[in-house]
Amino acid sequence: EVGKHGIQEIRSHKYFQGFDWAGIVKQTLTTPFRVKLNGPLDHSNFDRFTMDEQEAPDELSGWDANF
């Protein structure tokens, strides 16, 4: 189980070899690619979908009665 012994174990794992941990702490890492946006509400990078016409029926089986 990776991480069972703390963050240092994760940092030293071979998967993260060469990773800039100081850069993540300082928040200076750059992203591997930049998404082009046409404004704060631009959702063109997401798939289109249609809203369900009907709401899902209420779940009344009582499975959560003891919570």
PQR file with spaces between the fields and no chain letter, atoms N, CA, C, O and H, PARSE charges and radii, in Angstrom:
ATOM       1  N    GLU     1       0.834   -1.177    0.000 -0.4000 1.5000
ATOM       2  CA   GLU     1       0.000    0.000    0.000 -0.0000 2.0000
ATOM       3  C    GLU     1       0.882    1.244    0.000  0.5500 1.7000
ATOM       4  O    GLU     1       1.493    1.587    1.012 -0.5500 1.4000
ATOM       5  N    VAL     2       0.938    1.901   -1.127 -0.4000 1.5000
ATOM       6  CA   VAL     2       1.739    3.117   -1.222 -0.0000 2.0000
ATOM       7  C    VAL     2       1.082    4.214   -0.402  0.5500 1.7000
ATOM       8  O    VAL     2      -0.129    4.417   -0.490 -0.5500 1.4000
ATOM       9  H    VAL     2       0.442    1.622   -1.949  0.4000 1.0000
ATOM      10  N    GLY     3       1.864    4.914    0.385 -0.4000 1.5000
ATOM      11  CA   GLY     3       1.367    6.006    1.204 -0.0000 2.0000
ATOM      12  C    GLY     3       1.018    5.611    2.618  0.5500 1.7000
ATOM      13  O    GLY     3       0.694    6.468    3.441 -0.5500 1.4000
ATOM      14  H    GLY     3       2.848    4.749    0.456  0.4000 1.0000
ATOM      15  N    LYS     4       1.079    4.335    2.911 -0.4000 1.5000
ATOM      16  CA   LYS     4       0.752    3.857    4.253 -0.0000 2.0000
ATOM      17  C    LYS     4       1.670    4.480    5.298  0.5500 1.7000
ATOM      18  O    LYS     4       1.283    4.660    6.452 -0.5500 1.4000
ATOM      19  H    LYS     4       1.342    3.639    2.243  0.4000 1.0000
ATOM      20  N    HIS     5       2.892    4.808    4.878 -0.4000 1.5000
ATOM      21  CA   HIS     5       3.871    5.359    5.812 -0.0000 2.0000
ATOM      22  C    HIS     5       4.098    6.854    5.605  0.5500 1.7000
ATOM      23  O    HIS     5       5.131    7.382    6.016 -0.5500 1.4000
ATOM      24  H    HIS     5       3.207    4.662    3.940  0.4000 1.0000
ATOM      25  N    GLY     6       3.157    7.534    4.981 -0.4000 1.5000
ATOM      26  CA   GLY     6       3.228    8.986    4.876 -0.0000 2.0000
ATOM      27  C    GLY     6       3.555    9.501    3.484  0.5500 1.7000
ATOM      28  O    GLY     6       3.818    8.739    2.555 -0.5500 1.4000
ATOM      29  H    GLY     6       2.318    7.104    4.647  0.4000 1.0000
ATOM      30  N    ILE     7       3.530   10.817    3.377 -0.4000 1.5000
ATOM      31  CA   ILE     7       3.730   11.492    2.095 -0.0000 2.0000
ATOM      32  C    ILE     7       5.138   11.282    1.551  0.5500 1.7000
ATOM      33  O    ILE     7       5.322   11.218    0.335 -0.5500 1.4000
ATOM      34  H    ILE     7       3.316   11.437    4.132  0.4000 1.0000
ATOM      35  N    GLN     8       6.122   11.175    2.417 -0.4000 1.5000
ATOM      36  CA   GLN     8       7.496   11.006    1.942 -0.0000 2.0000
ATOM      37  C    GLN     8       7.649    9.710    1.163  0.5500 1.7000
ATOM      38  O    GLN     8       8.420    9.647    0.205 -0.5500 1.4000
ATOM      39  H    GLN     8       5.972   11.226    3.404  0.4000 1.0000
ATOM      40  N    GLU     9       6.923    8.681    1.564 -0.4000 1.5000
ATOM      41  CA   GLU     9       6.949    7.416    0.833 -0.0000 2.0000
ATOM      42  C    GLU     9       6.378    7.611   -0.576  0.5500 1.7000
ATOM      43  O    GLU     9       6.893    7.048   -1.542 -0.5500 1.4000
ATOM      44  H    GLU     9       6.297    8.732    2.342  0.4000 1.0000
ATOM      45  N    ILE    10       5.329    8.399   -0.682 -0.4000 1.5000
ATOM      46  CA   ILE    10       4.741    8.680   -1.997 -0.0000 2.0000
ATOM      47  C    ILE    10       5.709    9.491   -2.839  0.5500 1.7000
ATOM      48  O    ILE    10       5.923    9.183   -4.011 -0.5500 1.4000
ATOM      49  H    ILE    10       4.911    8.856    0.103  0.4000 1.0000
ATOM      50  N    ARG    11       6.294   10.522   -2.254 -0.4000 1.5000
ATOM      51  CA   ARG    11       7.236   11.375   -2.990 -0.0000 2.0000
ATOM      52  C    ARG    11       8.434   10.595   -3.518  0.5500 1.7000
ATOM      53  O    ARG    11       8.960   10.914   -4.585 -0.5500 1.4000
ATOM      54  H    ARG    11       6.121   10.773   -1.301  0.4000 1.0000
ATOM      55  N    SER    12       8.863    9.589   -2.789 -0.4000 1.5000
ATOM      56  CA   SER    12      10.050    8.844   -3.209 -0.0000 2.0000
ATOM      57  C    SER    12       9.716    7.649   -4.104  0.5500 1.7000
ATOM      58  O    SER    12      10.623    6.937   -4.535 -0.5500 1.4000
ATOM      59  H    SER    12       8.436    9.330   -1.922  0.4000 1.0000
ATOM      60  N    HIS    13       8.448    7.420   -4.389 -0.4000 1.5000
ATOM      61  CA   HIS    13       8.049    6.309   -5.257 -0.0000 2.0000
ATOM      62  C    HIS    13       8.597    6.544   -6.664  0.5500 1.7000
ATOM      63  O    HIS    13       8.661    7.685   -7.120 -0.5500 1.4000
ATOM      64  H    HIS    13       7.712    7.998   -4.039  0.4000 1.0000
ATOM      65  N    LYS    14       8.993    5.471   -7.352 -0.4000 1.5000
ATOM      66  CA   LYS    14       9.614    5.599   -8.670 -0.0000 2.0000
ATOM      67  C    LYS    14       8.681    6.246   -9.694  0.5500 1.7000
ATOM      68  O    LYS    14       9.161    6.844  -10.657 -0.5500 1.4000
ATOM      69  H    LYS    14       8.941    4.544   -6.981  0.4000 1.0000
ATOM      70  N    TYR    15       7.372    6.143   -9.515 -0.4000 1.5000
ATOM      71  CA   TYR    15       6.423    6.773  -10.439 -0.0000 2.0000
ATOM      72  C    TYR    15       6.618    8.288  -10.470  0.5500 1.7000
ATOM      73  O    TYR    15       6.462    8.913  -11.519 -0.5500 1.4000
ATOM      74  H    TYR    15       6.982    5.657   -8.733  0.4000 1.0000
ATOM      75  N    PHE    16       6.957    8.874   -9.333 -0.4000 1.5000
ATOM      76  CA   PHE    16       7.110   10.320   -9.228 -0.0000 2.0000
ATOM      77  C    PHE    16       8.556   10.783   -9.391  0.5500 1.7000
ATOM      78  O    PHE    16       8.865   11.940   -9.108 -0.5500 1.4000
ATOM      79  H    PHE    16       7.084    8.366   -8.480  0.4000 1.0000
ATOM      80  N    GLN    17       9.438    9.906   -9.840 -0.4000 1.5000
ATOM      81  CA   GLN    17      10.834   10.279  -10.036 -0.0000 2.0000
ATOM      82  C    GLN    17      10.910   11.456  -11.006  0.5500 1.7000
ATOM      83  O    GLN    17      10.366   11.386  -12.108 -0.5500 1.4000
ATOM      84  H    GLN    17       9.186    8.966  -10.070  0.4000 1.0000
ATOM      85  N    GLY    18      11.568   12.512  -10.614 -0.4000 1.5000
ATOM      86  CA   GLY    18      11.711   13.696  -11.450 -0.0000 2.0000
ATOM      87  C    GLY    18      10.576   14.702  -11.300  0.5500 1.7000
ATOM      88  O    GLY    18      10.613   15.764  -11.922 -0.5500 1.4000
ATOM      89  H    GLY    18      12.010   12.568   -9.718  0.4000 1.0000
ATOM      90  N    PHE    19       9.577   14.392  -10.495 -0.4000 1.5000
ATOM      91  CA   PHE    19       8.460   15.317  -10.296 -0.0000 2.0000
ATOM      92  C    PHE    19       8.918   16.505   -9.464  0.5500 1.7000
ATOM      93  O    PHE    19       9.668   16.340   -8.502 -0.5500 1.4000
ATOM      94  H    PHE    19       9.547   13.530   -9.990  0.4000 1.0000
ATOM      95  N    ASP    20       8.475   17.691   -9.826 -0.4000 1.5000
ATOM      96  CA   ASP    20       8.872   18.927   -9.150 -0.0000 2.0000
ATOM      97  C    ASP    20       7.960   19.194   -7.949  0.5500 1.7000
ATOM      98  O    ASP    20       7.003   19.963   -8.049 -0.5500 1.4000
ATOM      99  H    ASP    20       7.865   17.825  -10.607  0.4000 1.0000
ATOM     100  N    TRP    21       8.260   18.559   -6.821 -0.4000 1.5000
ATOM     101  CA   TRP    21       7.445   18.737   -5.623 -0.0000 2.0000
ATOM     102  C    TRP    21       7.521   20.164   -5.103  0.5500 1.7000
ATOM     103  O    TRP    21       6.524   20.701   -4.622 -0.5500 1.4000
ATOM     104  H    TRP    21       9.036   17.935   -6.740  0.4000 1.0000
ATOM     105  N    ALA    22       8.695   20.786   -5.194 -0.4000 1.5000
ATOM     106  CA   ALA    22       8.821   22.182   -4.745 -0.0000 2.0000
ATOM     107  C    ALA    22       7.942   23.081   -5.604  0.5500 1.7000
ATOM     108  O    ALA    22       7.339   24.028   -5.099 -0.5500 1.4000
ATOM     109  H    ALA    22       9.505   20.349   -5.585  0.4000 1.0000
ATOM     110  N    GLY    23       7.869   22.792   -6.888 -0.4000 1.5000
ATOM     111  CA   GLY    23       7.033   23.578   -7.785 -0.0000 2.0000
ATOM     112  C    GLY    23       5.560   23.483   -7.452  0.5500 1.7000
ATOM     113  O    GLY    23       4.821   24.456   -7.597 -0.5500 1.4000
ATOM     114  H    GLY    23       8.360   22.023   -7.298  0.4000 1.0000
ATOM     115  N    ILE    24       5.131   22.316   -7.005 -0.4000 1.5000
ATOM     116  CA   ILE    24       3.718   22.186   -6.637 -0.0000 2.0000
ATOM     117  C    ILE    24       3.436   22.925   -5.336  0.5500 1.7000
ATOM     118  O    ILE    24       2.365   23.511   -5.174 -0.5500 1.4000
ATOM     119  H    ILE    24       5.732   21.525   -6.886  0.4000 1.0000
ATOM     120  N    VAL    25       4.382   22.902   -4.415 -0.4000 1.5000
ATOM     121  CA   VAL    25       4.210   23.626   -3.155 -0.0000 2.0000
ATOM     122  C    VAL    25       4.191   25.133   -3.410  0.5500 1.7000
ATOM     123  O    VAL    25       3.381   25.851   -2.824 -0.5500 1.4000
ATOM     124  H    VAL    25       5.251   22.426   -4.546  0.4000 1.0000
ATOM     125  N    LYS    26       5.083   25.613   -4.283 -0.4000 1.5000
ATOM     126  CA   LYS    26       5.166   27.048   -4.599 -0.0000 2.0000
ATOM     127  C    LYS    26       4.110   27.491   -5.608  0.5500 1.7000
ATOM     128  O    LYS    26       3.958   28.684   -5.871 -0.5500 1.4000
ATOM     129  H    LYS    26       5.741   25.029   -4.758  0.4000 1.0000
ATOM     130  N    GLN    27       3.379   26.524   -6.175 -0.4000 1.5000
ATOM     131  CA   GLN    27       2.354   26.780   -7.191 -0.0000 2.0000
ATOM     132  C    GLN    27       2.951   27.455   -8.426  0.5500 1.7000
ATOM     133  O    GLN    27       2.387   28.406   -8.968 -0.5500 1.4000
ATOM     134  H    GLN    27       3.502   25.555   -5.961  0.4000 1.0000
ATOM     135  N    THR    28       4.114   26.936   -8.860 -0.4000 1.5000
ATOM     136  CA   THR    28       4.777   27.484  -10.042 -0.0000 2.0000
ATOM     137  C    THR    28       4.801   26.505  -11.209  0.5500 1.7000
ATOM     138  O    THR    28       5.382   26.809  -12.251 -0.5500 1.4000
ATOM     139  H    THR    28       4.572   26.163   -8.419  0.4000 1.0000
ATOM     140  N    LEU    29       4.181   25.334  -11.055 -0.4000 1.5000
ATOM     141  CA   LEU    29       4.159   24.355  -12.143 -0.0000 2.0000
ATOM     142  C    LEU    29       3.277   24.855  -13.279  0.5500 1.7000
ATOM     143  O    LEU    29       2.261   25.511  -13.048 -0.5500 1.4000
ATOM     144  H    LEU    29       3.709   25.087  -10.208  0.4000 1.0000
ATOM     145  N    THR    30       3.672   24.543  -14.493 -0.4000 1.5000
ATOM     146  CA   THR    30       2.835   24.873  -15.640 -0.0000 2.0000
ATOM     147  C    THR    30       2.104   23.613  -16.093  0.5500 1.7000
ATOM     148  O    THR    30       2.605   22.501  -15.926 -0.5500 1.4000
ATOM     149  H    THR    30       4.497   24.010  -14.681  0.4000 1.0000
ATOM     150  N    THR    31       0.940   23.792  -16.655 -0.4000 1.5000
ATOM     151  CA   THR    31       0.152   22.656  -17.117 -0.0000 2.0000
ATOM     152  C    THR    31       0.762   22.090  -18.388  0.5500 1.7000
ATOM     153  O    THR    31       1.418   22.818  -19.133 -0.5500 1.4000
ATOM     154  H    THR    31       0.533   24.696  -16.790  0.4000 1.0000
ATOM     155  N    PRO    32       0.556   20.792  -18.651 -0.5600 1.5000
ATOM     156  CA   PRO    32       1.109   20.198  -19.869  0.2800 2.0000
ATOM     157  C    PRO    32       0.447   20.740  -21.131  0.5500 1.7000
ATOM     158  O    PRO    32       1.049   20.699  -22.204 -0.5500 1.4000
ATOM     159  N    PHE    33      -0.769   21.241  -21.025 -0.4000 1.5000
ATOM     160  CA   PHE    33      -1.443   21.883  -22.159 -0.0000 2.0000
ATOM     161  C    PHE    33      -2.414   22.915  -21.609  0.5500 1.7000
ATOM     162  O    PHE    33      -2.864   22.816  -20.467 -0.5500 1.4000
ATOM     163  H    PHE    33      -1.258   21.274  -20.154  0.4000 1.0000
ATOM     164  N    ARG    34      -2.728   23.901  -22.429 -0.4000 1.5000
ATOM     165  CA   ARG    34      -3.658   24.948  -22.032 -0.0000 2.0000
ATOM     166  C    ARG    34      -4.927   24.851  -22.852  0.5500 1.7000
ATOM     167  O    ARG    34      -4.881   24.799  -24.081 -0.5500 1.4000
ATOM     168  H    ARG    34      -2.363   23.981  -23.356  0.4000 1.0000
ATOM     169  N    VAL    35      -6.044   24.829  -22.178 -0.4000 1.5000
ATOM     170  CA   VAL    35      -7.336   24.798  -22.850 -0.0000 2.0000
ATOM     171  C    VAL    35      -7.692   26.228  -23.246  0.5500 1.7000
ATOM     172  O    VAL    35      -7.597   27.150  -22.436 -0.5500 1.4000
ATOM     173  H    VAL    35      -6.081   24.871  -21.179  0.4000 1.0000
ATOM     174  N    LYS    36      -8.104   26.402  -24.503 -0.4000 1.5000
ATOM     175  CA   LYS    36      -8.510   27.727  -24.964 -0.0000 2.0000
ATOM     176  C    LYS    36      -9.958   27.970  -24.558  0.5500 1.7000
ATOM     177  O    LYS    36     -10.841   27.162  -24.845 -0.5500 1.4000
ATOM     178  H    LYS    36      -8.181   25.653  -25.162  0.4000 1.0000
ATOM     179  N    LEU    37     -10.186   29.085  -23.891 -0.4000 1.5000
ATOM     180  CA   LEU    37     -11.519   29.444  -23.437 -0.0000 2.0000
ATOM     181  C    LEU    37     -11.951   30.749  -24.078  0.5500 1.7000
ATOM     182  O    LEU    37     -11.133   31.633  -24.329 -0.5500 1.4000
ATOM     183  H    LEU    37      -9.468   29.742  -23.658  0.4000 1.0000
ATOM     184  N    ASN    38     -13.246   30.859  -24.339 -0.4000 1.5000
ATOM     185  CA   ASN    38     -13.810   32.077  -24.899 -0.0000 2.0000
ATOM     186  C    ASN    38     -14.508   32.907  -23.834  0.5500 1.7000
ATOM     187  O    ASN    38     -15.334   33.760  -24.160 -0.5500 1.4000
ATOM     188  H    ASN    38     -13.911   30.140  -24.134  0.4000 1.0000
ATOM     189  N    GLY    39     -14.198   32.675  -22.594 -0.4000 1.5000
ATOM     190  CA   GLY    39     -14.793   33.417  -21.494 -0.0000 2.0000
ATOM     191  C    GLY    39     -15.047   32.498  -20.316  0.5500 1.7000
ATOM     192  O    GLY    39     -14.868   31.285  -20.423 -0.5500 1.4000
ATOM     193  H    GLY    39     -13.528   31.982  -22.329  0.4000 1.0000
ATOM     194  N    PRO    40     -15.462   33.065  -19.194 -0.5600 1.5000
ATOM     195  CA   PRO    40     -15.633   32.269  -17.977  0.2800 2.0000
ATOM     196  C    PRO    40     -16.762   31.245  -18.049  0.5500 1.7000
ATOM     197  O    PRO    40     -16.780   30.298  -17.262 -0.5500 1.4000
ATOM     198  N    LEU    41     -17.699   31.414  -18.970 -0.4000 1.5000
ATOM     199  CA   LEU    41     -18.807   30.468  -19.087 -0.0000 2.0000
ATOM     200  C    LEU    41     -18.680   29.554  -20.299  0.5500 1.7000
ATOM     201  O    LEU    41     -19.639   28.874  -20.665 -0.5500 1.4000
ATOM     202  H    LEU    41     -17.685   32.182  -19.609  0.4000 1.0000
ATOM     203  N    ASP    42     -17.510   29.531  -20.923 -0.4000 1.5000
ATOM     204  CA   ASP    42     -17.287   28.700  -22.108 -0.0000 2.0000
ATOM     205  C    ASP    42     -17.288   27.225  -21.718  0.5500 1.7000
ATOM     206  O    ASP    42     -16.487   26.795  -20.888 -0.5500 1.4000
ATOM     207  H    ASP    42     -16.731   30.083  -20.626  0.4000 1.0000
ATOM     208  N    HIS    43     -18.177   26.464  -22.313 -0.4000 1.5000
ATOM     209  CA   HIS    43     -18.255   25.026  -22.043 -0.0000 2.0000
ATOM     210  C    HIS    43     -18.053   24.216  -23.323  0.5500 1.7000
ATOM     211  O    HIS    43     -18.486   23.066  -23.407 -0.5500 1.4000
ATOM     212  H    HIS    43     -18.828   26.813  -22.988  0.4000 1.0000
ATOM     213  N    SER    44     -17.412   24.799  -24.297 -0.4000 1.5000
ATOM     214  CA   SER    44     -17.239   24.140  -25.594 -0.0000 2.0000
ATOM     215  C    SER    44     -16.295   22.934  -25.536  0.5500 1.7000
ATOM     216  O    SER    44     -16.273   22.135  -26.471 -0.5500 1.4000
ATOM     217  H    SER    44     -17.060   25.733  -24.230  0.4000 1.0000
ATOM     218  N    ASN    45     -15.531   22.790  -24.478 -0.4000 1.5000
ATOM     219  CA   ASN    45     -14.620   21.652  -24.344 -0.0000 2.0000
ATOM     220  C    ASN    45     -15.300   20.418  -23.755  0.5500 1.7000
ATOM     221  O    ASN    45     -14.654   19.388  -23.564 -0.5500 1.4000
ATOM     222  H    ASN    45     -15.550   23.439  -23.718  0.4000 1.0000
ATOM     223  N    PHE    46     -16.583   20.515  -23.468 -0.4000 1.5000
ATOM     224  CA   PHE    46     -17.334   19.405  -22.893 -0.0000 2.0000
ATOM     225  C    PHE    46     -18.304   18.850  -23.919  0.5500 1.7000
ATOM     226  O    PHE    46     -18.767   19.572  -24.801 -0.5500 1.4000
ATOM     227  H    PHE    46     -17.108   21.353  -23.623  0.4000 1.0000
ATOM     228  N    ASP    47     -18.609   17.568  -23.801 -0.4000 1.5000
ATOM     229  CA   ASP    47     -19.579   16.941  -24.690 -0.0000 2.0000
ATOM     230  C    ASP    47     -20.963   17.526  -24.446  0.5500 1.7000
ATOM     231  O    ASP    47     -21.300   17.920  -23.330 -0.5500 1.4000
ATOM     232  H    ASP    47     -18.233   16.981  -23.084  0.4000 1.0000
ATOM     233  N    ARG    48     -21.757   17.574  -25.511 -0.4000 1.5000
ATOM     234  CA   ARG    48     -23.144   18.028  -25.378 -0.0000 2.0000
ATOM     235  C    ARG    48     -23.999   16.860  -24.891  0.5500 1.7000
ATOM     236  O    ARG    48     -23.727   15.703  -25.211 -0.5500 1.4000
ATOM     237  H    ARG    48     -21.484   17.253  -26.417  0.4000 1.0000
ATOM     238  N    PHE    49     -25.012   17.170  -24.131 -0.4000 1.5000
ATOM     239  CA   PHE    49     -25.967   16.159  -23.708 -0.0000 2.0000
ATOM     240  C    PHE    49     -27.324   16.827  -23.549  0.5500 1.7000
ATOM     241  O    PHE    49     -27.415   18.042  -23.379 -0.5500 1.4000
ATOM     242  H    PHE    49     -25.233   18.110  -23.872  0.4000 1.0000
ATOM     243  N    THR    50     -28.354   16.035  -23.605 -0.4000 1.5000
ATOM     244  CA   THR    50     -29.698   16.570  -23.412 -0.0000 2.0000
ATOM     245  C    THR    50     -30.138   16.277  -21.989  0.5500 1.7000
ATOM     246  O    THR    50     -29.809   15.240  -21.414 -0.5500 1.4000
ATOM     247  H    THR    50     -28.280   15.048  -23.744  0.4000 1.0000
ATOM     248  N    MET    51     -30.878   17.200  -21.450 -0.4000 1.5000
ATOM     249  CA   MET    51     -31.397   17.019  -20.103 -0.0000 2.0000
ATOM     250  C    MET    51     -32.509   15.981  -20.141  0.5500 1.7000
ATOM     251  O    MET    51     -33.258   15.904  -21.115 -0.5500 1.4000
ATOM     252  H    MET    51     -31.145   18.042  -21.918  0.4000 1.0000
ATOM     253  N    ASP    52     -32.617   15.189  -19.090 -0.4000 1.5000
ATOM     254  CA   ASP    52     -33.716   14.232  -18.997 -0.0000 2.0000
ATOM     255  C    ASP    52     -35.033   14.994  -18.926  0.5500 1.7000
ATOM     256  O    ASP    52     -35.144   16.005  -18.233 -0.5500 1.4000
ATOM     257  H    ASP    52     -32.009   15.251  -18.299  0.4000 1.0000
ATOM     258  N    GLU    53     -36.011   14.500  -19.640 -0.4000 1.5000
ATOM     259  CA   GLU    53     -37.324   15.150  -19.650 -0.0000 2.0000
ATOM     260  C    GLU    53     -38.044   14.955  -18.318  0.5500 1.7000
ATOM     261  O    GLU    53     -38.750   15.850  -17.853 -0.5500 1.4000
ATOM     262  H    GLU    53     -35.920   13.679  -20.203  0.4000 1.0000
ATOM     263  N    GLN    54     -37.864   13.782  -17.706 -0.4000 1.5000
ATOM     264  CA   GLN    54     -38.558   13.493  -16.458 -0.0000 2.0000
ATOM     265  C    GLN    54     -37.546   13.348  -15.332  0.5500 1.7000
ATOM     266  O    GLN    54     -36.431   12.864  -15.527 -0.5500 1.4000
ATOM     267  H    GLN    54     -37.291   13.055  -18.084  0.4000 1.0000
ATOM     268  N    GLU    55     -37.963   13.775  -14.163 -0.4000 1.5000
ATOM     269  CA   GLU    55     -37.110   13.577  -12.998 -0.0000 2.0000
ATOM     270  C    GLU    55     -37.180   12.115  -12.574  0.5500 1.7000
ATOM     271  O    GLU    55     -38.183   11.440  -12.805 -0.5500 1.4000
ATOM     272  H    GLU    55     -38.869   14.168  -14.005  0.4000 1.0000
ATOM     273  N    ALA    56     -36.129   11.641  -11.964 -0.4000 1.5000
ATOM     274  CA   ALA    56     -36.125   10.270  -11.451 -0.0000 2.0000
ATOM     275  C    ALA    56     -37.133   10.172  -10.307  0.5500 1.7000
ATOM     276  O    ALA    56     -37.277   11.116   -9.530 -0.5500 1.4000
ATOM     277  H    ALA    56     -35.314   12.189  -11.776  0.4000 1.0000
ATOM     278  N    PRO    57     -37.822    9.054  -10.197 -0.5600 1.5000
ATOM     279  CA   PRO    57     -38.803    8.913   -9.112  0.2800 2.0000
ATOM     280  C    PRO    57     -38.096    8.839   -7.761  0.5500 1.7000
ATOM     281  O    PRO    57     -36.947    8.407   -7.670 -0.5500 1.4000
ATOM     282  N    ASP    58     -38.797    9.265   -6.721 -0.4000 1.5000
ATOM     283  CA   ASP    58     -38.243    9.175   -5.376 -0.0000 2.0000
ATOM     284  C    ASP    58     -37.977    7.715   -5.029  0.5500 1.7000
ATOM     285  O    ASP    58     -38.739    6.829   -5.414 -0.5500 1.4000
ATOM     286  H    ASP    58     -39.731    9.616   -6.795  0.4000 1.0000
ATOM     287  N    GLU    59     -36.899    7.474   -4.302 -0.4000 1.5000
ATOM     288  CA   GLU    59     -36.507    6.125   -3.905 -0.0000 2.0000
ATOM     289  C    GLU    59     -37.105    5.891   -2.524  0.5500 1.7000
ATOM     290  O    GLU    59     -36.671    6.516   -1.556 -0.5500 1.4000
ATOM     291  H    GLU    59     -36.280    8.195   -3.989  0.4000 1.0000
ATOM     292  N    LEU    60     -38.076    5.018   -2.415 -0.4000 1.5000
ATOM     293  CA   LEU    60     -38.822    4.836   -1.170 -0.0000 2.0000
ATOM     294  C    LEU    60     -38.683    3.442   -0.564  0.5500 1.7000
ATOM     295  O    LEU    60     -39.569    2.999    0.166 -0.5500 1.4000
ATOM     296  H    LEU    60     -38.428    4.511   -3.201  0.4000 1.0000
ATOM     297  N    SER    61     -37.583    2.742   -0.855 -0.4000 1.5000
ATOM     298  CA   SER    61     -37.440    1.372   -0.351 -0.0000 2.0000
ATOM     299  C    SER    61     -37.158    1.318    1.143  0.5500 1.7000
ATOM     300  O    SER    61     -37.368    0.278    1.767 -0.5500 1.4000
ATOM     301  H    SER    61     -36.862    3.102   -1.448  0.4000 1.0000
ATOM     302  N    GLY    62     -36.686    2.414    1.731 -0.4000 1.5000
ATOM     303  CA   GLY    62     -36.408    2.445    3.160 -0.0000 2.0000
ATOM     304  C    GLY    62     -35.033    1.948    3.546  0.5500 1.7000
ATOM     305  O    GLY    62     -34.774    1.740    4.732 -0.5500 1.4000
ATOM     306  H    GLY    62     -36.516    3.259    1.223  0.4000 1.0000
ATOM     307  N    TRP    63     -34.141    1.751    2.590 -0.4000 1.5000
ATOM     308  CA   TRP    63     -32.805    1.227    2.879 -0.0000 2.0000
ATOM     309  C    TRP    63     -32.041    2.110    3.859  0.5500 1.7000
ATOM     310  O    TRP    63     -31.121    1.639    4.527 -0.5500 1.4000
ATOM     311  H    TRP    63     -34.351    1.920    1.627  0.4000 1.0000
ATOM     312  N    ASP    64     -32.410    3.378    3.952 -0.4000 1.5000
ATOM     313  CA   ASP    64     -31.663    4.312    4.793 -0.0000 2.0000
ATOM     314  C    ASP    64     -32.377    4.631    6.112  0.5500 1.7000
ATOM     315  O    ASP    64     -32.051    5.626    6.759 -0.5500 1.4000
ATOM     316  H    ASP    64     -33.158    3.761    3.410  0.4000 1.0000
ATOM     317  N    ALA    65     -33.326    3.818    6.509 -0.4000 1.5000
ATOM     318  CA   ALA    65     -34.121    4.097    7.711 -0.0000 2.0000
ATOM     319  C    ALA    65     -33.275    4.168    8.980  0.5500 1.7000
ATOM     320  O    ALA    65     -33.631    4.899    9.904 -0.5500 1.4000
ATOM     321  H    ALA    65     -33.591    3.010    5.983  0.4000 1.0000
ATOM     322  N    ASN    66     -32.177    3.437    9.051 -0.4000 1.5000
ATOM     323  CA   ASN    66     -31.355    3.406   10.266 -0.0000 2.0000
ATOM     324  C    ASN    66     -30.231    4.435   10.275  0.5500 1.7000
ATOM     325  O    ASN    66     -29.388    4.418   11.172 -0.5500 1.4000
ATOM     326  H    ASN    66     -31.887    2.843    8.300  0.4000 1.0000
ATOM     327  N    PHE    67     -30.208    5.325    9.294 -0.4000 1.5000
ATOM     328  CA   PHE    67     -29.149    6.334    9.257 -0.0000 2.0000
ATOM     329  C    PHE    67     -29.603    7.602    9.917  0.5500 1.7000
ATOM     330  O    PHE    67     -28.845    8.569    9.984 -0.5500 1.4000
ATOM     331  H    PHE    67     -30.893    5.338    8.565  0.4000 1.0000
